[in-house]
Amino acid sequence: MSKLTLTNVRLSFPSLFKRASFNGQEGKFEATFLLDKVKDAKQIEMLKIAISDALSDAKIIVADDKICLKDGDNIDYDGYANSISIKASSKEMPILVDKDTTPLVEEDGKPYAGCYVNAQIGIWIQNNSYGKRVNANLYGIQFVKDGHSFGASNSALNHGFVNLDDYIEGFEDICDDTLF
């Protein structure tokens, strides 16, 4: 298995503190990492080489749609355009650390979808009764920096409320009590 470290990549669809679930079935700890096609070209090439080497060692051919590395331009999700994505998972909870390597807990609020991270992953080949695939194991994630949170809406800007700090005393007198 080829182990790699991705640096300063965006995090998407993280299930890091709890296992992902699908149709009521408990799954794995998982995350998808987004690499900018231009800025991260060297890392993308490193991933392609690792996948090619793993396939060569396994002496099998795998269809493109069964490889964990995907072209983000073909995926209709926030932040995926002009990127390459790679999904990694683990049966065991990955190591999660902050910039200074202190352990992270869920209450820290990071890492989150849209932030930037370093990720330790491993490429491996599946060739069994469940099919032939190229997969990635997830070993650890280090929070690097904040980013625009995926899934955050602009509804806060168009909510229809006014800033109550702009009003003086007596605001309660002008409100319709039936609204509260």
PyMOL commands that set and color helices and strands:
alter all, ss='L'
color gray80, all
select helices_A, chain A and resi 41-58+64-66+72-74+106-108+164-166+171-174+177-179
alter helices_A, ss='H'
color red, helices_A
select strands_A, chain A and resi 2-15+21-22+25-26+29-36+69-71+83-90+95-97+116-128+131-145
alter strands_A, ss='S'
color yellow, strands_A
deselect
rebuild
show_as cartoon
